[in-house]
Amino acid sequence: MQPDAQQPNQPRPVDTAMLRRVCGHFVTGVTVITSGSGTQAAGTTVNSFTSVSLDPPLVLICLHNDSRLRPVVEGTGAYVVNFLSAQQEVLARKFAAKATASLRDVAHRPSATGTPVLDDALGFLSCRVVSATEVGDHTIFVSEVVDMGMPTRFEQPLVFFRGALRALQEAR
């Protein structure tokens, strides 16, 4: 073996900027996670959501450990996953920014857990937290779905692809 030859199984340090670019090629849906109630109600835009199990009905979300919503979810023990339509890009951007994240100007109603459901969401899942695990710089919340709904009209979903929000048919 040559002394300068790279070992095929030797891991190299991960370039986080490159990791972000590579993961950007994975299309994800866009959600606003809402939690709390009254003046404590809050929301944030999240694309780290997935279904875990149908029986029992479990889903998970990941929130950054510094997220303004993390302590609200921990205190409430519940949240709503609001799926956004392509027409809700402005709403996604609103809840992605710290300074503009407020439910005061957004039509919503209480879910079965008391946490807010956005009125114009493409669909929603009301969830109770089953477990929370800190991993890296995020907390993974695994939760049981206790209520759900979707409108009768069909709309294109809002997706995130290559660092941009767009309608599904534009994600080429």
C-alpha positions in Angstrom: 0.0 0.0 0.0 1.2 3.5 -0.8 1.7 5.8 2.2 -0.3 8.7 0.6 -3.2 6.6 -0.6 -6.5 7.4 1.1 -8.1 4.6 3.0 -11.5 3.9 1.4 -13.3 3.6 4.8 -11.6 6.6 6.4 -14.3 9.3 7.1 -13.5 12.8 6.2 -14.7 15.8 8.3 -18.1 16.9 7.0 -18.3 20.4 5.4 -21.6 21.7 6.9 -22.1 24.1 3.9 -21.8 21.1 1.5 -24.1 19.0 3.8 -26.7 21.8 3.5 -26.4 21.8 -0.3 -26.6 18.0 -0.6 -29.7 17.8 1.7 -31.2 20.7 -0.3 -31.8 18.1 -3.1 -34.3 16.3 -0.9 -37.7 17.8 -1.5 -39.6 18.4 1.8 -43.0 19.8 2.6 -43.3 23.0 4.5 -45.2 23.2 7.8 -45.9 25.8 10.5 -45.8 24.2 13.9 -48.0 25.9 16.4 -48.2 25.5 20.2 -49.3 27.2 23.3 -52.5 29.1 23.8 -53.7 32.7 24.3 -50.9 35.1 24.6 -48.4 32.2 24.9 -49.4 30.8 21.5 -46.5 30.7 19.0 -45.4 29.2 15.7 -42.4 28.5 13.6 -41.8 27.2 10.1 -40.4 23.7 10.0 -39.7 21.2 7.2 -38.3 18.5 9.5 -41.5 16.5 9.9 -42.2 12.9 9.2 -44.8 10.2 9.9 -43.4 7.5 12.2 -46.2 5.0 12.7 -49.8 4.4 11.7 -50.6 2.1 14.7 -50.2 3.9 17.1 -50.5 7.1 15.1 -47.1 8.8 15.7 -45.2 11.6 14.0 -42.1 13.5 14.7 -40.7 17.1 14.3 -37.3 18.5 15.0 -36.8 21.9 16.6 -33.5 23.7 17.0 -32.5 23.8 20.6 -32.5 27.6 20.4 -36.0 27.7 18.7 -38.4 30.1 20.3 -41.1 27.3 20.0 -39.1 24.6 21.8 -40.0 25.8 25.4 -43.6 26.4 24.4 -43.9 22.8 23.1 -42.2 21.5 26.2 -44.5 23.5 28.5 -47.7 22.6 26.6 -46.8 19.0 25.8 -48.7 19.5 22.5 -48.5 21.1 19.1 -50.2 21.2 15.7 -48.5 20.5 12.4 -50.0 22.8 9.8 -49.3 21.7 6.2 -48.9 24.8 4.0 -50.3 25.2 0.5 -48.3 26.9 -2.3 -50.4 30.1 -1.8 -49.0 30.3 1.8 -45.4 31.2 1.1 -45.8 34.6 2.8 -47.0 32.8 5.9 -44.1 30.4 5.8 -41.6 33.3 5.6 -43.5 35.1 8.4 -43.0 32.2 10.8 -39.5 31.6 9.7 -38.4 35.0 10.8 -38.0 35.7 14.5 -39.2 39.3 14.4 -42.5 38.6 12.5 -43.6 35.3 14.1 -47.0 36.1 15.6 -50.3 34.4 15.6 -52.1 37.6 16.3 -52.6 38.5 12.6 -53.3 34.9 11.4 -56.7 33.3 11.5 -56.7 30.3 13.7 -58.8 28.2 16.0 -58.1 25.8 18.9 -57.4 22.1 18.1 -58.4 19.2 20.3 -55.3 19.8 22.4 -56.0 23.6 22.7 -53.1 24.5 20.5 -53.7 26.7 17.4 -54.7 25.3 14.0 -54.2 27.7 11.1 -57.6 28.2 9.4 -56.3 28.0 5.8 -53.8 25.1 6.3 -53.8 22.5 3.6 -54.1 19.9 6.4 -53.3 19.6 10.1 -52.3 17.1 12.8 -53.0 17.9 16.4 -50.4 16.0 18.5 -49.5 15.2 22.1 -45.8 14.8 22.9 -44.8 11.2 23.8 -41.0 11.7 24.0 -38.4 14.4 23.5 -34.8 13.6 22.7 -31.9 16.1 22.3 -29.7 15.0 19.4 -27.0 17.4 18.2 -28.3 20.9 18.0 -32.0 19.8 17.8 -34.7 18.2 19.9 -36.7 15.4 18.3 -40.3 15.4 19.5 -42.2 12.1 18.9 -45.9 12.6 19.3 -49.2 10.9 19.1 -51.8 12.3 16.6 -55.0 13.0 18.5 -56.9 15.0 15.9 -56.5 15.9 12.2 -58.3 17.5 9.3 -58.0 18.7 5.7 -60.1 20.9 3.4 -62.3 19.4 0.7 -60.7 21.6 -2.0 -57.4 20.5 -3.6 -54.4 22.9 -3.5 -50.8 22.5 -4.4 -48.5 22.0 -1.4 -45.6 24.3 -0.6 -42.3 22.6 -0.8 -38.7 23.4 0.0 -36.1 22.4 -2.7 -32.6 23.6 -3.3 -32.9 26.3 -0.7 -36.1 27.8 -2.0 -39.8 27.7 -1.3 -41.9 26.8 -4.3 -45.1 25.0 -5.5 -44.7 21.3 -6.2 -45.0 21.6 -10.0 -42.1 24.1 -10.0 -39.7 21.8 -8.1 -37.9 20.5 -11.2 
